[in-house]
Amino acid sequence: MREINLLRRYPKAKRNIEKRTSAQSEENIRIAREYGREYFDGARDTGYGGYRYDGRWVAIAEDMVEHWGLKPGDRVLDVGCAKGFLVKDLMKACPGIEPFGVDISEYALLHCEPEVVGRLHLGNCLRMPFPDNSFSAVAAINVVHNLERAECIRAVREIERLAPGRGYIQVDSYRNDREKEIFLSWVLTARTHYDPAGWRQLFEEAGYTGDYSWTIIE
Ligand SMILES: C[S@@+](CC[C@H](N)C(=O)[O-])C[C@H]1O[C@@H](n2cnc3c(N)ncnc32)[C@H](O)[C@@H]1O
């Protein structure tokens, strides 16, 4: 298990903490957790406020190809792929590669990028319909922390099962009370959250041997 930030070239989010805190409500959280239109393409208070392709995943895809030494024919899975932006950019970063995605959101899949039609599967990361060790690499960015702890462990085990030692999991985290407070004021969908030591413990409990990183809102 190794901490490595494959998202280091992802643009830093500009988040207005004050605004988000005042807009936070149980209702917004409920709506966001449906992962429907309101989450992806509705108002900012219930999710992304417009989840549109802008090429930001190209750099991440390039880093993944280099990190795993991916080559044409290799199968890669993006868990929580949403509209398939990373899947599309993996195809650009390594022509001939076979990237796929899985996501629980029918809305996201129905509004996916045209290039990835047929590559995205509707499903739950708790139980993914693929054989053991069937991918060269599996990424799960901003996904497993949306589950309750026991389910989060199941999802991490699934990632390990599909690509033993070749997973990459990114989750949200915090290193102190101040960062935790900011995180809690911002969070919409996450149900499980820890400091880095807590996350390492969860990964160990799941028997995870892949890579991971955290995003900390400062
Ligand atoms: C915060 S978004 C991240 C999307 C994308 N990975 C990214 O970083 O832009 C979380 C994604 O996980 C999906 N998701 C949530 N729970 C899921 C589950 N149990 N199984 C599969 N996908 C799930 C949501 O539909 C959504 O597309």
The ligand as an SDF file (V2000), in Angstrom:
LIG
                    3D

 27 29  0  0  0  0  0  0  0  0999 V2000
  -18.1300   12.8160   -6.3820 C   0  0  0  0  0  0  0  0  0  0  0  0
  -18.6440   11.9330   -7.8050 S   0  0  0  0  0  0  0  0  0  0  0  0
  -17.0540   11.5860   -8.5330 C   0  0  0  0  0  0  0  0  0  0  0  0
  -17.1290   11.3670  -10.0100 C   0  0  0  0  0  0  0  0  0  0  0  0
  -15.7630   11.1990  -10.6750 C   0  0  0  0  0  0  0  0  0  0  0  0
  -15.0560   10.0230  -10.1720 N   0  0  0  0  0  0  0  0  0  0  0  0
  -14.9440   12.4450  -10.4220 C   0  0  0  0  0  0  0  0  0  0  0  0
  -14.0280   12.4130   -9.5900 O   0  0  0  0  0  0  0  0  0  0  0  0
  -15.2570   13.4830  -11.0560 O   0  0  0  0  0  0  0  0  0  0  0  0
  -19.1310   10.3840   -7.1170 C   0  0  0  0  0  0  0  0  0  0  0  0
  -19.5820    9.4010   -8.1720 C   0  0  0  0  0  0  0  0  0  0  0  0
  -19.7530    8.1350   -7.5530 O   0  0  0  0  0  0  0  0  0  0  0  0
  -20.9830    7.5790   -7.9830 C   0  0  0  0  0  0  0  0  0  0  0  0
  -21.4150    6.6600   -6.9090 N   0  0  0  0  0  0  0  0  0  0  0  0
  -21.8810    6.9570   -5.6910 C   0  0  0  0  0  0  0  0  0  0  0  0
  -22.1450    5.8440   -4.9950 N   0  0  0  0  0  0  0  0  0  0  0  0
  -21.8310    4.8050   -5.8070 C   0  0  0  0  0  0  0  0  0  0  0  0
  -21.8790    3.3920   -5.6590 C   0  0  0  0  0  0  0  0  0  0  0  0
  -22.3280    2.8260   -4.5210 N   0  0  0  0  0  0  0  0  0  0  0  0
  -21.4740    2.6290   -6.6810 N   0  0  0  0  0  0  0  0  0  0  0  0
  -21.0290    3.1810   -7.8380 C   0  0  0  0  0  0  0  0  0  0  0  0
  -20.9560    4.5160   -8.0330 N   0  0  0  0  0  0  0  0  0  0  0  0
  -21.3450    5.3180   -7.0290 C   0  0  0  0  0  0  0  0  0  0  0  0
  -21.8790    8.7780   -8.1970 C   0  0  0  0  0  0  0  0  0  0  0  0
  -22.9700    8.5130   -9.0460 O   0  0  0  0  0  0  0  0  0  0  0  0
  -20.8990    9.7770   -8.8120 C   0  0  0  0  0  0  0  0  0  0  0  0
  -20.8090    9.6340  -10.1990 O   0  0  0  0  0  0  0  0  0  0  0  0
  1  2  1  0
  2  3  1  0
  2 10  1  0
  3  4  1  0
  4  5  1  0
  5  6  1  0
  5  7  1  0
  7  8  2  0
  7  9  1  0
 10 11  1  0
 11 12  1  0
 11 26  1  0
 12 13  1  0
 13 14  1  0
 13 24  1  0
 14 15  1  0
 14 23  1  0
 15 16  2  0
 16 17  1  0
 17 18  1  0
 17 23  2  0
 18 19  1  0
 18 20  2  0
 20 21  1  0
 21 22  2  0
 22 23  1  0
 24 25  1  0
 24 26  1  0
 26 27  1  0
M  CHG  2   2   1   9  -1
M  END
$$$$
